[in-house]
Amino acid sequence: MSNATTALAMTTTATATTTTTNADFEFPEIHNFPPFFTRQPNESTWKEQRRMWCDLILSYFRHNGLSTMTLAEAVTGPPFNNRGIHRSLRVDVLREIVEELVRQGNASWMGPKNTRDACLVFWRKPEAWATVIHQWAADAGMLNTVLTFFEIANGDDSVGQEFHGIDPATLRRALDVLQSQGKAQLFVGTSDDDIGVKFFA
């Protein structure tokens, strides 16, 4: 095992501490460790490294309200690029990490099939969003009422809700879950904002 691999394995046991910030986001200590940006050859070390990257991506996207990622663009900025130590993640390595997020249900590939150049990131899984949105509809007395995507994501009634401003593609995934559970029915509109949804108990 190389010195870099050994050091990475040792670092994974350390307590994460704040070292740099981006829009008040607190990066873990390992983000300042150069080998963190290089795919480790030892499989067990790579598995742990990949797990830490997955956790960092979900935390970063949640903090900044992000939901989509184009891989080639993403590696030029945080969290995949640390200019302080002149290190950045390669696109092919990021693709492997996203594959793990997809496997976990925390991401979905976008665009032409098999290109794997862009993805949706679910820092909260669609199933979890479905529960939150349905509970809001029930609490707000909106069951058996038709609402548009825009009213759910950007309307006055959803202000203050965690899903306010949610990405349309993520919202659609969540509502598809509710429809499959018999808790909602979708009505096609002329655009995403015009798609209607009726919630049921």
Buried (B, 14 or more C-beta within 10 A) or exposed (E): EEEBBBBBBEBBEEEBEEBBEBEEBBBBBBBBBEBBBBBBEBEEBBEBBBBBBBEBBBBBBBBBEBBBBEBEEBBEEBBBBBEEBEBBBBBEBBBEBBBBBBEEEBBBBBEEEEEBBBBBBBBBBBBBBBBBBBEBBBEBEBBEEEBBBBBBBBBEBBEEBEBBEBBBBBBBBBBBBBBEEEBBBBEEEEEBEEBBBBBBE
